[in-house]
Amino acid sequence: MSNLVHTHRAAARDALGRFARVPLSSSLTILILGFAISMPLLLYKLAESMNRVAENYQYANTITLFLSLPRENGEQHTDSGQEIRALMLDLLVLPMIDDVRHVPRDQAFDEFKQGSGLSGILDGLPRNPLPEILLVSTVENISAEDMESLKGRLQRNSLVASVTYDRIWPVCIAAISGYSHIR
C-alpha cells in the first residue's frame, strides 16, 4: 500500500512540474478538455430549452389584422364598433379560426408607449396614428398552406388594411424542436 501511495505522489509531482514549466499551454489544454467534456451537457440543455420554447410559443397561430375604418376629421365613425363586432362574428364562424380579440387603438397606443420607451415623443403627436387591431387565433394544427389561404381571404375584406403573421419563427422553432427532440 505504501508503494502505491509513493507512486501516486511521484506521478503528481511530475505532472505539476510539467504544468509549472509551460503554464499557458497546460491551462489551455485543461480549458479545452473541460469544454469538450461539458459539450454534451450544454447541447442537452440547449435542446431542452428549445423544446420548452416550442411548447410555449403562443403567437405561432396568431394573425394580426390592421383595420382601415372610415374616418371623419381624423376620428373614426361612431358606428365603427358595430363594424368591428360584425367582422369579429364573421371571422369566428370560419372553421380555421379559434378566437378573435379586438385591441382598440387607444389600448394599442398605450401598450406601444409603455413597451417602446418613447412615451415622451409619442405624447407630442397630435393624434393616435395606430389603427384598430384584431388578433385572430387559428386552430392548433393549421398547415402553412391553410394559413396562407386564410391570410389571402382576410386581406380581401374591405375593413382590413393589412394582414400579418409570423411564419418564420414557428417554422424554425418546430424544425429545431423536431431535430433536437429529447425523449
LOKOLMAR-820051 format. One record per residue: residue in one letter; x, y, z of N, C-alpha, C in turn. Coordinates in Angstrom, 3 decimals. Atoms other than C-alpha are relative to their C-alpha. Layout:
BEGIN
R   code        n.u        n.v        n.w       ca.u       ca.v       ca.w        c.u        c.v        c.w
R      A          X          Y          Z          X          Y          Z          X          Y          Z
...
END
This chain:
BEGIN
R   code        n.u        n.v        n.w       ca.u       ca.v       ca.w        c.u        c.v        c.w
R      M      0.827     -1.187      0.000      0.000      0.000      0.000      0.872      1.252      0.000
R      S     -0.907     -1.117     -0.088      2.874      2.315      0.833      0.653      0.286     -1.353
R      N     -0.598     -0.149      1.318      4.405      1.691     -2.592     -0.974      0.697     -0.960
R      L      1.026     -0.607      0.848      1.102      2.690     -4.303     -0.119      1.494      0.277
R      V      0.087     -1.412     -0.372      0.908      5.977     -2.398      1.246      0.731     -0.486
R      H     -1.254     -0.606      0.450      4.551      6.699     -3.194     -0.021      0.217     -1.520
R      T      0.084     -0.103      1.466      3.942      6.064     -6.915     -0.951      1.127     -0.411
R      H      0.973     -1.069      0.309      0.918      8.367     -6.952      0.585      1.378      0.301
R      R     -0.637     -1.278     -0.335      2.850     11.141     -5.211      1.041      0.385     -1.052
R      A     -1.032     -0.264      1.016      5.681     10.823     -7.717     -0.648      0.434     -1.316
R      A      0.705     -0.353      1.236      3.254     10.967    -10.638     -0.604      1.400      0.100
R      A      0.588     -1.332     -0.203      1.514     14.024     -9.179      1.080      1.076     -0.041
R      R     -1.120     -0.947      0.025      4.878     15.782     -8.606      0.493      0.223     -1.432
R      D     -0.451     -0.086      1.395      5.904     15.018    -12.179     -0.984      0.817     -0.839
R      A      1.031     -0.737      0.754      2.583     16.327    -13.600      0.007      1.481      0.370
R      L     -0.039     -1.401     -0.427      2.745     19.507    -11.530      1.271      0.700     -0.485
R      G     -1.245     -0.562      0.522      6.360     20.031    -12.604     -0.139      0.365     -1.473
R      R      0.229     -0.312      1.422      5.388     19.803    -16.293     -0.979      1.163     -0.156
R      F      0.958     -1.113      0.044      2.460     22.150    -15.643      0.705      1.321      0.299
R      A     -0.714     -1.221     -0.393      4.811     24.682    -13.985      0.956      0.466     -1.102
R      R     -0.933     -0.381      1.063      7.241     24.578    -16.937     -0.713      0.712     -1.155
R      V      0.764     -0.627      1.103      4.530     25.533    -19.530     -1.430      0.281      0.485
R      P      1.317     -0.230     -0.612      1.609     27.044    -17.576     -1.085      0.424     -1.007
R      L      1.012     -0.451      0.951     -0.150     28.749    -20.521     -0.517     -1.158     -0.832
R      S      0.385      1.146      0.815     -0.162     25.671    -22.699     -0.808     -1.007      0.809
R      S      0.718      0.949     -0.864     -1.235     23.462    -19.825     -1.384      0.514      0.364
R      S      1.305     -0.591     -0.347     -4.027     25.862    -18.821     -0.964     -0.079     -1.175
R      L      0.862      0.093      1.184     -5.374     25.978    -22.373     -0.443     -1.432     -0.252
R      T      0.357      1.411      0.165     -5.288     22.177    -22.586     -1.097     -0.388      0.984
R      I      1.022      0.304     -1.009     -7.262     21.898    -19.339     -1.319      0.672     -0.351
R      L      1.213     -0.720      0.393     -9.740     24.537    -20.563     -0.705     -0.704     -1.157
R      I      0.593      0.685      1.158    -10.282     22.717    -23.869     -0.592     -1.340      0.417
R      L      0.548      1.270     -0.491    -10.724     19.383    -22.107     -1.291      0.221      0.782
R      G      1.213     -0.308     -0.760    -13.248     20.935    -19.720     -1.162      0.352     -0.916
R      F      1.045     -0.369      0.962    -15.169     22.431    -22.634     -0.492     -1.229     -0.752
R      A      0.382      1.204      0.745    -15.123     19.146    -24.570     -0.826     -0.950      0.856
R      I      0.739      0.887     -0.890    -16.329     17.205    -21.563     -1.394      0.555      0.302
R      S      1.303     -0.592     -0.330    -19.149     19.689    -20.852     -0.895      0.203     -1.231
R      M      0.786     -0.243      1.212    -20.318     19.971    -24.511     -1.295     -0.827     -0.076
R      P      1.282      0.742      0.052    -22.874     17.109    -24.351     -1.058      0.570      0.941
R      L      0.953     -0.587     -0.955    -24.478     18.675    -21.260     -0.543      1.319     -0.535
R      L      0.440     -1.281      0.561    -24.590     22.104    -22.926     -1.004     -0.217     -1.137
R      L      0.920      0.283      1.107    -26.218     20.657    -26.054     -1.325     -0.566      0.503
R      Y      1.221      0.539     -0.595    -28.706     18.716    -23.960     -0.865      1.123      0.580
R      K      0.743     -1.114     -0.608    -29.683     21.856    -22.026     -0.565      0.930     -1.074
R      L      0.489     -0.822      1.101    -29.978     23.850    -25.267     -1.217     -0.643     -0.663
R      A      1.121      0.700      0.617    -32.249     21.212    -26.806     -1.220      0.006      0.919
R      E      1.093     -0.029     -0.972    -34.337     21.041    -23.632     -0.658      1.379      0.024
R      S      0.507     -1.366      0.001    -34.697     24.841    -23.640     -0.800      0.281     -1.275
R      M      0.712     -0.212      1.266    -35.708     24.901    -27.323     -1.348     -0.722     -0.002
R      N      1.272      0.722     -0.087    -38.381     22.282    -26.649     -0.999      0.767      0.859
R      R      0.889     -0.807     -0.834    -39.789     24.460    -23.852     -0.503      1.224     -0.748
R      V      0.396     -1.168      0.798    -39.802     27.480    -26.167     -1.054     -0.413     -1.023
R      A      0.960      0.468      1.009    -41.607     25.476    -28.844     -1.361     -0.287      0.619
R      E      1.274      0.299     -0.666    -44.245     24.330    -26.357     -0.736      1.268      0.414
R      N      0.611     -1.214     -0.536    -44.846     27.844    -25.030     -0.145      1.121     -1.022
R      Y      0.061     -1.065      0.992    -44.723     29.783    -28.298     -1.467      0.313     -0.271
R      Q      1.425     -0.290     -0.002    -48.083     31.498    -28.019     -0.501      0.715     -1.243
R      Y      0.466     -0.754      1.146    -48.162     33.596    -31.184      0.210     -0.733     -1.316
R      A     -0.265      0.755      1.217    -47.385     30.808    -33.651     -1.230     -0.029     -0.902
R      N      1.222      0.082      0.787    -51.003     30.684    -34.770     -0.839      1.264      0.131
R      T      0.714     -1.263     -0.123    -51.908     34.349    -34.463      0.228      0.860     -1.227
R      I     -0.037     -0.921      1.140    -52.745     36.578    -37.385     -0.452      1.361      0.518
R      T      0.351     -1.358     -0.422    -52.834     40.332    -36.832     -0.648      0.719     -1.169
R      L      0.717     -0.778      1.011    -55.399     42.354    -38.772      0.039      1.466      0.406
R      F      0.033     -1.442     -0.206    -54.854     46.095    -39.034     -1.175      0.510     -0.824
R      L      1.240     -0.406      0.661    -58.228     47.606    -39.835      0.110      1.408     -0.571
R      S      0.062     -1.343      0.605    -58.892     50.567    -42.099     -1.448      0.441      0.003
R      L      1.379     -0.457     -0.138    -62.120     52.035    -40.870     -0.115      1.429     -0.526
R      P      0.160     -1.372      0.497    -63.530     55.191    -42.459      0.134      1.013      1.136
R      R     -0.228     -1.031     -1.015    -62.585     58.378    -40.628     -0.621      1.318     -0.431
R      E      0.481     -1.365      0.215    -64.073     61.808    -40.283      0.912      0.924      0.798
R      N     -0.890     -0.961     -0.671    -61.592     64.595    -39.468      1.017     -0.693      0.911
R      G     -1.007      0.710     -0.772    -59.043     62.073    -38.239     -0.566     -0.912      1.065
R      E      0.592      0.869     -1.011    -61.508     60.316    -35.921     -0.900     -1.036     -0.679
R      Q      0.825      1.055      0.575    -63.392     57.086    -36.535     -1.476      0.347      0.114
R      H      1.460     -0.121     -0.082    -67.085     56.973    -37.278     -0.481     -0.635      1.294
R      T      0.535      0.551     -1.240    -69.214     56.241    -34.271     -0.494     -1.429     -0.191
R      D      0.493      1.360      0.225    -70.515     53.036    -35.918      1.133     -0.986     -0.272
R      S     -1.123      0.904      0.263    -67.005     51.559    -36.285     -0.005     -1.178      0.973
R      G      0.088      1.095     -0.964    -67.563     49.485    -33.126     -0.921     -1.096     -0.489
R      Q      0.925      0.991      0.555    -70.525     47.790    -34.800      0.631     -0.743     -1.164
R      E     -0.674      0.641      1.127    -68.459     47.125    -37.926      1.035     -1.005      0.498
R      I     -1.014      0.895     -0.554    -65.694     45.595    -35.838     -0.647     -1.239      0.600
R      R      0.696      1.150     -0.584    -68.114     43.393    -33.894     -0.547     -0.910     -1.091
R      A      0.525      0.814      1.101    -69.719     42.238    -37.151      1.122     -0.790     -0.666
R      L     -1.142      0.692      0.594    -66.310     41.390    -38.619      0.478     -1.123      0.921
R      M     -0.427      1.027     -0.954    -65.358     39.504    -35.450     -0.939     -1.208     -0.037
R      L      0.957      1.106      0.079    -68.555     37.446    -35.633      0.147     -0.774     -1.302
R      D     -0.219      0.671      1.286    -67.939     36.708    -39.323      1.237     -0.893      0.054
R      L     -1.237      0.773     -0.082    -64.428     35.518    -38.508     -0.154     -1.228      0.893
R      L      0.164      1.119     -0.924    -65.486     33.310    -35.598     -0.757     -1.172     -0.617
R      V      0.737      1.060      0.670    -67.707     31.325    -37.964      0.929     -0.894     -0.829
R      L     -0.930      0.758      0.832    -64.717     30.211    -40.048      0.601     -1.167      0.790
R      P     -0.479      1.171     -0.743    -63.550     26.680    -39.129      1.480      0.060      0.391
R      M     -1.429     -0.074     -0.305    -59.838     27.597    -39.130      0.306      0.974      1.137
R      I     -0.218     -1.035     -1.018    -60.335     30.375    -36.551     -0.541     -0.468      1.338
R      D      0.354      0.432     -1.344    -60.376     29.586    -32.860     -0.518      1.153      0.847
R      D      0.375     -1.136     -0.830    -60.642     33.062    -31.311      0.388      1.296     -0.700
R      V     -0.305     -1.325      0.534    -60.677     36.757    -32.238     -0.043      0.976      1.166
R      R     -0.065     -0.987     -1.082    -59.592     39.527    -29.866      0.219      1.374     -0.612
R      H     -0.094     -1.373      0.488    -60.074     43.237    -30.504      0.925      0.798      0.913
R      V     -0.883     -0.907     -0.743    -57.313     45.648    -29.465     -0.329      1.409     -0.482
R      P      0.348     -1.369      0.399    -58.691     49.221    -29.529      1.248      0.843     -0.245
R      R     -1.116     -0.900      0.356    -56.481     51.967    -30.969      0.668      0.587      1.240
R      D     -0.552     -0.652     -1.191    -56.060     53.687    -27.603      0.796     -0.977      0.868
R      Q     -0.713      1.016     -0.779    -55.069     50.478    -25.816      1.315     -0.369     -0.698
R      A     -1.218      0.322      0.753    -52.568     49.621    -28.584      1.023      1.116      0.133
R      F     -0.902     -1.151     -0.118    -51.121     53.138    -28.386      0.642      0.043      1.391
R      D     -0.527      0.007     -1.362    -50.763     52.939    -24.588      1.027     -1.125      0.191
R      E     -0.937      1.121     -0.111    -49.093     49.498    -24.811      1.289      0.300     -0.757
R      F     -1.186     -0.349      0.781    -46.743     50.777    -27.509      0.850      1.032      0.733
R      K     -0.740     -1.014     -0.755    -45.821     53.812    -25.413      0.766     -0.630      1.156
R      Q     -0.643      0.636     -1.151    -45.051     51.654    -22.386      1.132     -0.929     -0.440
R      G     -0.985      0.990      0.435    -43.166     48.987    -24.317      1.165      0.580     -0.762
R      S     -1.068     -0.541      0.844    -41.118     51.234    -26.579      0.932      0.938      0.741
R      G     -0.820     -0.972     -0.719    -39.826     53.711    -24.027      0.018      1.362     -0.681
R      L      0.064     -1.266      0.734    -40.780     56.560    -26.359     -1.207      0.836      0.404
R      S      1.240     -0.667     -0.398    -43.689     57.903    -24.338      0.095      1.516     -0.114
R      G     -0.153     -1.459      0.111    -42.294     61.455    -24.252     -0.176      0.483     -1.423
R      I      0.115     -0.371      1.414    -42.025     61.604    -28.027     -1.424     -0.255     -0.504
R      L      1.336      0.359      0.485    -45.347     59.841    -28.640     -1.082      0.904      0.575
R      D      0.976     -0.925     -0.582    -47.177     62.221    -26.296     -0.107      1.279     -0.815
R      G      0.005     -1.216      0.813    -46.252     65.036    -28.686     -0.764     -0.134     -1.307
R      L      0.758      0.179      1.243    -48.225     63.508    -31.560     -1.384      0.639      0.130
R      P      1.310     -0.646     -0.084    -51.430     65.405    -32.428     -1.150     -0.987      0.198
R      R      1.047      1.014     -0.181    -53.465     62.171    -32.572      0.632     -1.387     -0.044
R      N     -0.448      1.388     -0.008    -53.120     58.412    -32.213      0.087     -0.510     -1.442
R      P     -0.126      0.448      1.391    -51.715     57.086    -35.528     -0.305     -1.484     -0.212
R      L      0.198      1.444      0.134    -52.428     53.417    -34.796     -1.425     -0.344     -0.405
R      P      1.349      0.450      0.387    -55.365     51.560    -36.361     -0.591     -0.928      1.057
R      E      0.619      1.051     -0.800    -57.818     49.252    -34.683      0.659     -1.315     -0.422
R      I     -0.687      1.262      0.273    -56.346     45.746    -34.428     -0.873     -1.162      0.442
R      L      0.616      1.259     -0.385    -57.849     42.281    -34.422      1.087     -1.061      0.039
R      L     -0.911      1.127     -0.113    -55.768     39.362    -33.153     -0.802     -1.273     -0.216
R      V      0.751      1.187      0.394    -57.027     36.209    -34.840      0.827     -1.230      0.341
R      S     -0.676      1.247     -0.366    -56.028     32.895    -33.232     -0.587     -1.128     -0.823
R      T      0.467      1.112      0.822    -56.211     29.931    -35.562      0.021     -1.286      0.818
R      V     -0.005      1.304     -0.662    -56.741     26.295    -34.651      1.442     -0.477      0.145
R      E     -1.351      0.447     -0.348    -53.704     24.460    -33.246      0.793     -0.551     -1.180
R      N     -0.776      0.723      1.003    -52.687     22.262    -36.161     -0.261      0.488     -1.425
R      I      0.244     -0.541      1.330    -53.254     24.588    -39.105      1.287     -0.112     -0.832
R      S     -1.167      0.158      0.868    -50.951     23.905    -42.046      0.432      1.352     -0.558
R      A     -0.519     -1.240      0.586    -48.800     26.544    -43.718     -0.847      0.421     -1.203
R      E      0.833     -0.313      1.158    -50.940     26.306    -46.868     -1.340      0.587      0.428
R      D      1.272     -0.527     -0.503    -54.155     26.832    -44.892      0.174      1.390      0.596
R      M     -0.278     -1.309     -0.580    -52.552     29.772    -43.076      0.107      1.050     -1.112
R      E     -0.119     -0.926      1.134    -51.639     31.407    -46.402     -1.373      0.238     -0.638
R      S      1.345     -0.137      0.571    -55.146     30.730    -47.735     -0.867      0.912      0.862
R      L      0.763     -0.839     -0.929    -56.714     32.282    -44.642      0.467      1.441     -0.077
R      K     -0.552     -1.354      0.102    -54.395     35.283    -44.916     -0.540      0.688     -1.256
R      G      0.538     -0.568      1.238    -55.483     35.831    -48.527     -1.475      0.343      0.127
R      R      1.436     -0.245     -0.200    -59.133     35.542    -47.562     -0.238      1.231      0.872
R      L      0.154     -1.139     -0.900    -58.729     38.053    -44.743      0.389      1.310     -0.681
R      Q     -0.443     -1.211      0.690    -56.894     40.525    -46.981     -1.069      0.537     -0.950
R      R      1.045     -0.425      0.937    -59.876     40.636    -49.342     -1.143      0.742      0.684
R      N      1.059     -0.688     -0.729    -62.114     42.052    -46.599      0.220      1.510     -0.107
R      S     -0.110     -1.446      0.213    -62.854     45.742    -47.167      0.423      0.772      1.256
R      L     -0.384     -0.682     -1.242    -62.290     46.655    -43.485      1.467     -0.236      0.371
R      V     -1.358      0.382     -0.355    -58.813     45.097    -43.425      0.999      0.738     -0.884
R      A     -1.031     -0.722      0.740    -55.880     47.317    -44.390      1.224     -0.883     -0.216
R      S     -1.212      0.808      0.080    -53.106     44.826    -43.672     -0.158     -1.253      0.860
R      V      0.024      1.270     -0.729    -52.672     41.223    -42.549      1.442     -0.454      0.190
R      T     -1.345      0.513     -0.258    -49.518     39.944    -40.857     -0.065     -1.187      0.934
R      Y     -0.210      1.062     -0.969    -48.414     36.819    -39.120      1.441     -0.453     -0.119
R      D     -1.386      0.426     -0.064    -45.080     35.410    -38.093      0.077     -1.439     -0.483
R      R     -0.062      1.354      0.532    -44.478     32.443    -40.333      1.404     -0.578      0.056
R      I     -1.364      0.503     -0.006    -40.698     32.179    -39.988      0.351     -0.637      1.347
R      W     -0.371      0.540     -1.303    -40.263     31.713    -36.229     -0.691     -1.316      0.328
R      P      0.622      1.301     -0.308    -42.875     28.950    -35.826      0.636     -1.144     -0.778
R      V     -0.626      1.045      0.804    -41.257     27.005    -38.674      1.380     -0.332      0.548
R      C     -1.351      0.223     -0.538    -37.746     27.474    -37.267     -0.048     -0.721      1.338
R      I      0.087      0.618     -1.322    -38.756     26.575    -33.723     -0.456     -1.445     -0.120
R      A      0.468      1.375      0.185    -40.643     23.496    -34.908      1.107     -0.878     -0.578
R      A     -1.091      0.768      0.604    -37.670     22.390    -37.021      1.067     -0.324      1.032
R      I     -1.025      0.233     -1.019    -35.187     22.814    -34.179     -0.527     -0.955      1.062
R      S      0.592      0.865     -1.006    -37.548     21.181    -31.730     -0.088     -1.434     -0.506
R      G      0.079      1.340      0.568    -38.090     18.232    -34.070      1.359     -0.638     -0.138
R      Y     -1.353      0.514      0.170    -34.377     17.870    -34.712      0.618     -0.380      1.324
R      S     -0.629      0.236     -1.308    -33.433     18.016    -31.060     -0.967     -0.624      0.983
R      H      1.023      0.565     -0.893    -36.404     16.115    -29.671      0.644     -0.945      1.007
R      I     -0.588      0.786     -1.085    -35.442     14.649    -26.327     -1.068     -0.910      0.591
R      R      0.960      0.949     -0.562    -37.157     11.570    -25.048      0.371     -0.312      1.425
END
